[in-house]
Amino acid sequence: MGVTGFRKRYIAFRIDAPRNVERWELIKVLQNKAMELGMAGEGQARPWLTVYKDNRGIMRCSHVDKDKAIELLVSVTELGEDNIPVKLETIVTSGTIKQAKAKGSIE
């Protein structure tokens, strides 16, 4: 008998950008991209920016949407009102936020 229900995955990532990206800028572009990819679900099913500091962050998602969430992150190529070019790179995917923070060097 398998596990049913929502199992969380945490994806640690870093942003390569010419300046520090604000949290609201990232959330705005992630929400728009999630709608384009059909990931704008409700509640725990949708991807969520859990931790963000100094161009490093952790996104929470469902275990079944992990690959789509990674696709969502790497599809971001520009951010902000000035459309600065950026590259989002995933570092690690984990089942616990503690491990994602440790392996992603995020405080």
N, C-alpha and C positions, 0 to 999 in steps of 0.2 A: 504494500500500500504506500503510495507516494505522498509527499507533503503537498498540501493544498493551501491556497491563500497567497497573500502578498509576502514575498521575501525581498528584503531590501538589498540593493547593491550600491556601493559607494565608489564613484569614479574620481580619482584625484587627477588634476590637470594643471598645466601651467600655460600662461599666455606670453608669447613673444611679441612685444609691441614697443614702439618708440617712446611710450610714456606709460605711467601707471593708469590702468583702466579702472574706472569707478564701478562699484557693485551694481548700481542702477543701470549703467550702460550695458553691462553684460546681461543682466536680467531681461532688459528690454529686447535685445537681439535674440536671446535664447527663446523667449516667449514667441516671437515672430517666426523663428525657424521651426519651433515645435509645432506650431499650427500648420506650417507648410508641409511638414512630414507626417501630420496626422497624429501627433502625440499630445495634444492638448486635452488630456483626460481630466477627470475630477479627482480630488482627494489625493490619496497616496499613489495612484496610478501614474500621475504626471511627473516628469522630471522636476527636481527642485534643487536650487543652489543652496546647499546647506552651510558651507563655510567658504569665505572668500577673504583673502588678505594678500596684499603685495603681489598681484598678478598670479596668484596660485589659489586654487579652489577645489571644492569637493561637491560633486553633484550626486544626489540620491535618485535612484530610479527603481523600478520593479526588476526582478530577475529575468522576466521574459522580455523586457524592453532594453536590456543592457546594450545590445548591439546597436539598436536605434539611437540610444542616448549617446554612445560614442560617435556615431555618424553625425548626430546633432552637433556635438562639440567641434568636431573637425570641419564641419561645413561653415563655421563662422570664419570669414576672411576679412571683415572690416567691422569696426565698432565706432560708436559715438556719433555725435552730431557732425563732426568733421570727417567722418568716414576714414579713420586711420587704418592702414593695413595691419592685420594681426594674424598670428598663427597660433591656434590652440593645439596643444599636444597632450595626450593622455599619458599619465605616469603609471598608474596601477588601478586595478579594480579589485574591490574587497567586499566581503560580506559584513564587515564591521567598520564603523567610522574610525575607531581607534587605530586599526591597522592601516586604513587609508591615510590618516594623518601621519602616522609614523613612516610609512614607506614613501609618502609624497612630500615629506619634510615640511608639513604644514602645521602651524601652531594653533 
